[in-house]
Amino acid sequence: MVGIVDEALPMGDDDALEISVYKDALVEFIKNTETPMTVGVQGQWGSGKTSLLYQIWDAIESSNKNDSEIDDFKQIWINSWEHSLLCSPEECLMKIINEIILELVKSDVDKSKKDKLSAGVSNIMKGALRIGSSLTLGSAGVDVVDDIFSNDSNSIKELRQQLTDLVSEIKQLESNSFGKVIIYVDDLDRILPKDAVAILELLKNIFNIKDCVFVLAIDYEVVVKGLEHKYGDKTPENEWEFKAFFDKIIQLPFRMPMSSYNISSYVLDLLQRISFYEGEESLDEDLIRDFVKNSIGDNPRSIKRLINSLSLIQIVNGKQEGSNSDGTIKDKDEALTMFAVVCLQGAYPEIYQMLVDKPNFLDDWDEKYAENITQKKEEQSDRWKENFKLAITTENFDEKWEQCLFRVCYLNPKLRKEATQISQFLSTFINEFEKEKVITLIENALGQAAVTSVGTNNNPNIRPPKGSYKRHYNDGYDQWIERIKEDNSKFDNFPNEDQKNLFKIIIDTIKDAPFNAEDDSPNAKSDYTIKYAGGLSIYFKGKKIFSIWPSAKKAGFEVFMEFYKNPKDDNKPLFLKKSGIQFTHLRSLKDFDIEKREYKGSYGFVSWMSWVSCPFIFNDYNLTKDTFKFIFEYSTDALVNYKDEMITEKQIAEHIENFKNGRKGSTAFNNSIDFLRNHFDENNIKEVDH
């Protein structure tokens, strides 16, 4: 896939943000609430309001089909923005009412009643055209409309009664009956705030009808903006007036739970959809979450923009002269650095440009560089000395590069407010990547990210000279070994002979019958292929089933090995008795505290098990061709015959959600905690004779 469309999550799709507990709670409330009721789903633009409304709709449709113990629900979807184009709020309101009526009368309603309702709406819409902007905002608004049409046989009061009768009628129909009508009004925050508020109030007053539930996607801040012409700018003294208006319209306020979004899961899902990274090691979920939260934030729309930038960069890289790939990144550090640089580019273009000018921020960002940017104007600001003196006593601004950053941010109110998290964002490079490589990684990422930068700088960064950027993808075993030596030149004799002998056993095994593997290439015809990237990987029909890679540390040389768990053994890690290897979950949870609803560890790539030698001494283990023949067959069997039964991250996430938010002692809570404890129990393994 290339690019991510900025649209709501389709009905019925999996929710990668993992907020199903909130959706389920709203569905239960809507199904069982007294009426009339108005639910306000609040959240900034792009926070996922429409996606949540879609999921509520889908869940209630499922209830209509599968739950015979409760009356069905008539659902109506209104896109207010489409109705508001080129018309006044009053006209927009009448268009909305007309659409609601058209949807309602699709039930088995008497034809004369349909005609009468249609005529009433038509007359009122004509009146609305005459009213124009004369309608005043506030509680008197509807009274003005009523007064204008009080002598008309189809007044708004009469229409309201007709609508009440209509809803009552369809509730009692012998066929196509409904217990409640649920009306979703979406995209109010795309309308001018003043008009959105007018539509809200008119809609509320005209359609305040028993057996009706309104679900409105609207943010409180839009309401505030729409009332400023009446109450003035919001202050602590007059905020109650804004709140009172909102409370009059909305009986149940609900704010999008952005702090509960599983951002790392959401981002990894989108990265996978564009095939951004295909390395041997999994990307660090915690690191991705930190980069996002300290830059673009957890707004899904902003994240989609980020993913689209990465997708374009990937395409450009794949078309560069000398490139032999599709632009997919194979090296973990390279992928994470590229991700971080584009985060910075989208969130803080001014700081991104500083990095473009001087990528070695650790050495080159100093007071002199700050002066080139600010001309020391920050020192003329009120309380500069006290604020700067206080800032440099904190760990976020005690280094010279951090003090340079503080100076640059100080002149910009937005950047000054976010200077601490920008400092933390850049510090992550130092804390998480090898210091010898970090500047090179940043320079390479900047060179590739230039195509998606937004700004007015006439001297954008230049792609690094040909040959300075090396992809971690190799054309065979010998080139792979030489690359490992080059990247770890500070370690002597790495990889050592024991490690290389182990790799030879693996290659010999997979290239022999029955696998008959080939080195990966466009001309490879075998079902099994070998790729040499950060590690050595085995693929079956394009799906990775096994990985092994060497590592060099002060404590000694190690190897990491991973392959699929098999559902036929209850997704348990294996203990290979003859080989002496104990596999574990790739990531694990432990120490569940029921009282605090807390646990330690993390989960991810839950269908894989791993083994790490520490340090690696080949003779300690009985690793033979028979060992790896079993591993390859076991992993292939899992993928081919048990793929649909493999445990998924979504299943683990649902159990975690029950553990964190479920009612203590409930069946769901008990089942989830039992499952998690059993699944991640380090003693819950499968022993095999290999």
N, C-alpha and C positions, 0 to 999 in steps of 0.2 A: 504494500500500500504506500502511496505517496501523498502526504498531507493529511490533515485531520480537519474535517468539516466542523465549523463552529455552529453546531446545532444541538438541540436538547437530546438527551439519551432517549432512543426510541423505546416505545412501550414494550415491556417484556424483556429488554436487554439486561444483562448483568450490570450491577452497579459497582464499578471499580472504586468509588469513593467510600463504599461500605457504610451507608447510613440507613440501612433497611429498618433498624429498630425504630427510627423516627417516623419513617413512612408507615410502618405497621401501626404505630400508635395513633397517627393521624387518621388512618383508615378506620380503625376501631372507633375513634371519637366520632367521625362523620357518620358512620353507619348507625350509631346508637344515640346520638344527641337529640335533645328536644329541638324543636324548630319554632320560628325561623332562627337561623344561625348564620353568622358570617365569620369565616376563618381568614385571617390575613397572613399570608406567607411572605415574610420579609427577608430581604437580603440584597446586597449590592448587585448592580448590573453584572451579569455573568457568573453569579454565585451558584447557579443550578436550580433556580426556582421552577422553571418550566420542566426540567427533567424530573423534579420531585412531583409536580402535578401530573405528569405523564404516568409516573409509577403508581400514584394514588388511583388514577383512572383505571389503569390496567388491573390493579388489585381488586377494585370494585366490580369491574367486568367479570373477573374470575369468580367473585362471590355470586354474581348473577347467574353464572353457569353452573356452579358447583354447590352452593349453599341453599338447600331447600327449606331451611328452618327460618329464614328471614326474607322479607319481601324484597323484590328486585328494586333497583335504583335506576331512574331515568337520568342519564348524564348528558350535559350540554356543554360544549366547548366554545368559548367566545374569545377571539383575538381582538382586543379593544383597539390596538394600534391600527389595524387594517380598517376598522370602522371609522377611525378618527381622521383619516386622510381627507384634507380639503373640506372640512366641515366644522361647525361649532360643537361645543360639548353637548348642547341640547340635541342637535341633529345626530351626533354620535350615539347619545343615549337612546334615541328612538330607533336607530338602526340596530342597536344591541337588543332592545326589546322585541323588535320585529323578528330577529333571528331566533330569539328564545321561543317566541310564539310558533314560528314555523317548525321548530324542533318538537315542541310540545304537541302540536296538532298532527304530527306524524302518527301519534297513537290513534286508536279508533274513536275519534271525536266527531260529534254530529257536524255535518257540512255547513249547516246554517250558522252554527257557532263559529266555525272557522271564518266564514265570510264576514260575520259581524266583528270579530276581533281584527281581521285584516283592515276593514274599513275604519275602525277606531284608530288603529296605528297610523293609517294613511292621513287621516284628518289631523291628528296630533303632530305628525311630521310637518305638515303644511304650516301649522301654527308655529312650530319651532323655527321654521325658516323666517317667519315674521318677527319672532322674538329677538333672534340674533344674540348680540352681546348684551342686551338690556337686562338679562337675568342676573340678579345679584347673588353673590355667594353667601351662604349661611343658611340658618334654619328657615328664613323667609323665602328662599329660592323656590321651593316646591309650591308654597302658597301662592306666589306670583303666577306660576303656570296654571294652578288650579283656578285662580280668579279669572284669568284671561279666557279660560274655556268653560267657565261655570255654567254658561247658558247653552253650551253645545251638548247635544245628546251623547257625544262620545268624549266627554271630558276625561282628564287624567284620573280623577277620582273613580269615574265609571270604569275606565280601563283597568285600574287596580283591582276593582271588584270582579271584573270579568276574568282577570288573570287568576284571582283567588278561586273563582268557580271552576276554571279550567283545570287547575292543579288538583282540586278536590274531585273533579269528574274522572280524570285519568287514574286517580288512586283507586276508584271503585269500578273500573271497567272489568267486564268478565274476561276479556282477552287483553293482553298488553298492559296489564295493570302494574302500577309502580307504588312502592311505599313512600319514597321520597324523590324529590328532584334535586340533583346536584349540578350547580352551574359554576363552571370554572371561567374566570375572567383573567386572561393572561396579557402580558406586555403593557400594563398600565405605566410602567416606568419608561417606556419609549415615547410617551405622549408628553407634551409640555406640562410641567408640574401643576400649573394653575388649572389647565383643562382636565388633567387627571383627577384633581380634587373635586372639581365640579361634577364630573361623571360619577365619581364615588358617591357623592352625597345624593345626587338625583337617583342613581340606581338603588341605593339603600332605601330611600323613601318610597319609591314607586313599587319596589319588588320585595317589600317586607311581608312575606306571605308564609303562612303555615305550611309545613312539609317541604320547605325549600331551604337548601344549604348553599350559600355562596362561598366559593374558595377563590380568594383574590390574591394575585401575585403583585405585591406592591411593597415598596420599602418606606419605612417611616420617614426617612430623610426626604423622599419625594413629596410626601404630604407636608412636611415642614416648609419645603421650598415653595410649594403651591399656596401656602397660607401667608407668606411673608408680606404680600401686598395688603393683607387685612390686619395682621398683628405686628408687622415690622420684623426686623431680624430677631431670631430667637436669642433670648437671654435667660439667665437663671430666674429672673423675676417673672417673665411671661411664658416660660416653657409650659406651664400648666395648661395654658390655653391651647397650645398645639396638641398636647397630650389628651386633653378633654375631647377635642374634635376627633382624634384618632380613635379614642375609646368609644365614642358614640357610634362610629361606623363599624368597628371590629369588636366582636365579642370574644374571639379567641386569637390572640396574637401568637405567631410562631416564627422564630428567627432561624434561618438556615444555619445548621450546626457546623460552620466552617472549621471550628477548632477541633471537631471530631472527625474531619475528613481523613481518610487514609491516603495522604498525599503520595507517599512513596509507591504504594500499590497502583494508584491512578497513573502516576508518571511512568512507572515501569510497563504498565499495560500499553500506554500510548507509544512508548519507545519501541516496544516489541512489534507493534502494528506497523511501524515504518521501517523495521529491521535496522534500527540505528546501531545496535551493538550485537556482535556474535562472538564474543571472546569466551575463553574457557572458564574464567572466574566470574562469579555473579557480581553485579553491581551492588554496592553497599546502599541498602535502603535508607539507613539512618543518615548517611552522608547526603543522599539526594534530597531527603526531607529538609535537612539543615540548609542546603543551598537554596532551595525554593523558598522556605520561610524567611530567610534573610535577604531575599531579593524581590522576586515578582509577587510573592505571597501565594496564598492557597486558593485564589479565584480560578475556577476551571477554565474560564475564557482566556485568561492570561497564560495559563499553562498550555492551552491548545496553540496559542500564538508562538510560544516557545518551541513546541514540537514541530510546527510548520517551518520555523527558521532552521531547525536542525535537519529537517527533511530536505530543504533546498541545498543546504551546505553539503549534505551527503551526495546529492545528485551532481553538484558542481565538482566535488572531489573525484567522483567516479569517472568524470569526463576529462580530467586533467591529462595532459600528455604524459605518457609512460605509465598511467594507472592500469592495473590489470584486475581491478575489482569494481564493484558497484558502489563504492564509497562507504560501505559498512565498516565500522571500526572494530578491530579485533583485540585491541589492548585496553584493559580496564582503566588504567590511569589516564590514558589518552581520551577515552570516552567520557570519564567523569570531569576531566578538565575542560573538554569542549562543552559539555553540558553547563558547567559553572560559568564559563566565559559568556555564553549566550544568555544565561540568566542575568548576569551583570549588565550585558548590553541592553536587555529589555527594561530592566528596572532602573538603572542609574547610568544613562548614556554619558553624563559628564565624567564619572569615575572610570567608565569603560575607556573613554578617550584618553584619560591620564595613563591608563595601562597600555594603550596603543602607543602613546608617545614614549613611555618609559616602562617597558615590561618588567624590568628588574626592580620592582618596587621596594624590595628589601634594602637595596643599596642606593638607588637613584632618587627615591622620594625623600626629600629633605626640605629644610626651610627655604633654601634658595629656589627649589623647584616650585614650592608653594607661592613664593613671591612673584615668579614669572606668570603665574595664573591670576593671582588676586591683587598684585601690587600692594600688598599689606593693608588693603582696605578693611580687613576684618579687625585690625587693631584700633580702628576708629569707632567701632561699635560699642554701645553701652555695655559695661560690665565684662568687656573682653578679658581683661587681666585676671579677674577673679575666676571666670569660667574656664579659661585656659589653664590656670594654675591648678584648679580642682581636677580638670580632665586628665592632666598628665600624671596625677597620682594614682589613676586607675590602671588596671591591666590592659584596658582597651586602647589607651593612648600613651603608654610609657615608652614606646619605641619611636625613633625619629620618623619612620615612614608613617606611623599612625598619627603623629603630631602634624605632619604635612597634610594628611587626610583631614584632620580636624579643622585646620585653617581653611582649606578649600570648601569644606561643608558649611562652615560658619556663616558665610555670606548668603547662603541659600536656605530659606526657612524650611523647606521640605528636607533638604539634605542634612541640615543641622539636627532636625528631629530624628533622623534615621542614621546619624553618623556612627553610633555604637554598633548597630547591626551590620553596617557596611564594613566596619573594622573587623567584626567577628567573621563576616563572610570571607574577607581576604586572609584572615588568620587561619582559616580552614585549610588553605593551600599548604601552609607551613606545617600544620599539625598532622595532616593526613597523607602528604606525599613526600617522597624522598627529596631532601633539600638539594641534592646534586642534580635532580631532574626537573624540579618544579618550574624553574624559569624557562627551560627549554620547552616543557609541556605547554606553558602559557603562550610562549611565542608562536609555537606551531598552531595552537588553537586560534589565536588572534589572526594569524595569516589566513586561516580558512573561513573565519566568521565575518570577514570584512563585507561580504556580499549582502549580509542582512542587517548591517548597522544603519541607524537612523540618526542624522545630525547634519550640521552645516559645515563641518570641518572640511576644508579643501585639500587636506593632506591626509587622506585615510591610510590606514595601515596597508602595507604591501605584503603579498603572499611571500613566504620565505623562499630564498633561492632554491632552484631545482636541486634536489638531492639532500636538502637540509631536513626534510620531513620524511621519516621512514615508517612505513607501515609494518606492523608486526604480523606479517603474513609471509610464509616461506614456501619455496617450491619443492622441498623435499627434506629428508632427514638430515643430510649433511649441512645444508644451509641453515636449518633450524638450530642445530647444535652450535654452529659458528655464531649465530645471532645471540644465543643464550650467553656464550662466552663474552661477546662484545658488550652486552648490556650489564654484565656482572663482572667486569674486568678487575674490580678491586678484590675479588676472591680468586685465589689460586686454585687451579685444578678443578674448576667447576664448569660443567657437571663432571663428577668423578666417574671412575670406571664402573663402580657398582651401579650407579644410576644409568649409565649408558648401556650396560649389559641388560638391565631391566627393560629399557625401552626396546632393545633389540628383540627380547623375548616376545614382547607385545606385538611388535611389527611382524615378526615371523609367524606368530600364531594367527593373526588376522589375515595375513596374506596367503596362508595355507588353506586347503579345503577344511571345512565346507564353506568358509567365508569368501575366500578368493578376492580379498580386498585390493583396491588400487589406490595410489596416491590421488588425491582430489585434483581434477582438471576438467575442462569442458568436454574432453573426449572420454572420460571415465564411463564405463558401461556396467560395472559391477554394482550390486545393491549396496555393498559395503565400501566406504571410502575413508581415507586417512587424511586429516588436515593437520598441518603444523603451524600453529600460531603461537600464543603465549604458552600453550602446552600442546600435547599430542592428543588428538581427539578422533574417536571412531564414530562414523555416521552410518545409519541404515536408512536407505531411501530418503536421504536428506535430513533425517532427524538424528541429533546427537544422542548416542547411547552410552558413551564412556569418555572420560577425560583423565589425563594424568599430566602433571607438570612438575618440574623441579624447582626448588627454592634454596637459596643460600643465606644463612644467617650466622651470626657469631657463634651460636651454639653448635652449629654443624650444618650439614646438607640434608635436606628433607625432600620427600615427594608427597604430593597430594593426589588422591585418586577418588573418582566419583563415578557412580553409575546408578541406574534406576532401581528403586525398590520394586517389589512385585506384589500386586494385590493378592495373588494366590497364597502368599505368606503373611497376609494381613498388613501389608506395607511396613513390615518390620525390617530394621537393619540386620545384616547378616554377620555371623561369626564364622569365618572359614577356619575350621579346626586344623586341617592338615597344613594350611599355609600360616596359621598363627595370627591372622589379621581380624581385628574387631572393627567393623564399620559402625558409624553412628549417623544420626540425622544430620543433614548438612547444616541446619540450624535447629536449636532446641529451646524449649521452655521448661522452667522448673520453679520450685519453691512457690507454689500457689498459696496465697494467703486469702482465705475465704472472707475473713472479717474486713480486711482492707481492700479486697477485690484487686489485689496486685499479684504480679508474677515477675520472674527474672528471665532474661534471655530474649530471643526474637525468633521469628519463623520466616521462612521463605524458601522457594525451590523445594517444596515439601515432598515432591515425588523422588528426590535424589537422596542417596546415602553417601557418606564420604569417609575416607581414612587418611590420616596424616601420620607419617613416620617422624619421630622426633627424638634425636636426629636420625637420619637414615643410615642404617648399616645393613647392607643387602643380606649378609650371611645370617642375620637374626631371623630371617623369614624364609619359608620354603615356597617361593614364588616360581611356578613352572608354567609350561605351555598349557598343561591341563587346568591349572588355576584360571588362566585367562580365557581358555576355551569355555569353561563354565560361566565366567562372568559375562562374556559376550552373548552367549546363548540365553542366559538368565535375563539380561537387559533387553534383548530383542524380543523375547517371549512376553515381557511386561508391556512393551510398546505395541506389539502386534495383537496379542490375545487378550490383554487386560487393560487396554488404554482407557476405556470408559469407566473402569473401576478404580483407577488411580486416585489417591487422595489429592485434593486440590487446596490451594491457598484460600479459596472462598469458603470451603468447608471449615477449615481451621478458624477463619475470621468469624464465621457464624457462631462457633462454639465460644470464642473469645468474647463476642458481643453478649452472649447469654451469661457468661461468667461475670462480666463487668456490670451489666445493666439488668440482668434478669432478676426476678423475685427470688430471694434466697429460700431454698427449700422446695421450689417448684420443680416439676418434672423436667422441664427444659434446662433449668439451672443444674440440677443433679446429674442429668445425662451428659451435659457439656463438661462439667468438672471431672466426671469419671472418665470421659473419653480423653480429655487432655492429659490427665495424670497417667492414664494407661498408655496412650500413644507415645508420650515423651519419656516414659520410664526407661532409664538407661539399662535396666535389667530385662526389659521386654524385647528380646532379640530372637532371631531364628538361627540355630546352629546347623551347619551343613558340612558334609564330609569332603571338603576340598581344601 
